[in-house]
């Protein structure tokens, strides 16, 4: 979602609390980056829990590398999202 990090972060990590392990898959870019680092830092205060995994471990970390998930996703158009946003705003004004 951040311009500067488009090629920097290549993995998607999810902590599976049932199996007590980290599931690792290749990052999937669903949206083209629309935010700057400065903007995401401002949003960090509100969305940190959704954007960051913080773990503590002692000896080892169980993980699963999900190679089946290495496929190219269908991207969501930024223009399409903007059209939907403004369409909703216009409908709310008309009501």
C-alpha positions in Angstrom: 0.0 0.0 0.0 3.0 2.3 0.3 4.9 3.5 -2.8 8.4 3.1 -1.4 7.7 -0.5 -0.2 6.3 -2.0 -3.3 9.4 -4.2 -3.9 10.9 -4.1 -0.4 8.5 -6.4 1.5 8.1 -9.7 -0.4 6.4 -12.0 2.2 3.0 -12.1 3.9 3.0 -13.4 7.4 0.0 -14.7 9.4 0.2 -16.1 12.9 -1.9 -19.2 13.3 -2.8 -19.3 17.0 -4.5 -22.7 16.7 -1.3 -24.4 15.5 1.0 -21.9 17.2 3.0 -21.2 14.1 3.6 -18.5 11.5 2.3 -19.1 8.0 4.4 -17.5 5.3 3.3 -16.9 1.8 4.6 -14.7 -1.0 3.2 -11.1 -0.8 0.2 -10.5 -3.0 -0.2 -7.0 -4.3 -4.0 -6.6 -4.6 -3.9 -2.8 -4.8 -1.4 -0.5 -6.4 0.4 1.6 -3.8 -1.5 4.8 -3.0 0.1 5.9 0.3 3.4 7.5 1.2 5.6 6.4 4.1 4.6 9.7 6.0 0.9 8.9 5.5 1.2 5.3 6.7 3.2 6.5 9.8 0.2 8.8 10.7 -2.2 5.9 10.2 0.0 3.6 12.3 -1.5 4.9 15.5 -4.9 3.6 14.5 -4.1 0.5 12.5 -0.9 -0.9 14.0 -2.5 -4.1 15.3 -3.8 -4.8 11.7 -0.5 -4.0 10.0 2.2 -5.4 12.4 2.8 -8.8 13.9 4.7 -8.6 17.2 5.9 -11.9 18.6 8.1 -13.1 21.4 9.8 -16.5 21.4 12.5 -18.3 23.3 14.0 -21.2 21.4 12.5 -21.6 18.0 9.6 -20.5 15.8 7.4 -23.0 14.1 6.5 -21.9 10.6 4.9 -23.1 7.4 6.0 -21.9 4.0 2.8 -22.0 1.9 4.1 -22.6 -1.7 0.6 -23.2 -3.0 -0.2 -19.6 -2.4 2.4 -18.4 -4.9 0.0 -17.2 -7.6 -0.6 -13.9 -9.2 -3.6 -12.2 -7.6 -6.3 -10.3 -9.6 -5.6 -6.7 -8.8 -8.2 -4.2 -7.7 -8.2 -1.1 -9.8 -7.6 2.2 -7.9 -9.9 3.9 -10.3 -12.7 1.4 -9.6 -12.3 2.0 -5.9 -12.5 5.8 -6.4 -15.6 5.4 -8.6 -17.3 3.3 -5.9 -16.3 5.7 -3.1 -17.7 8.8 -5.0 -20.8 6.9 -6.1 -21.6 6.0 -2.5 -21.0 9.7 -1.4 -23.4 10.9 -4.1 -26.1 8.4 -3.2 -25.8 9.5 0.5 -26.2 13.2 -0.5 -29.3 12.4 -2.6 -31.1 10.5 0.3 
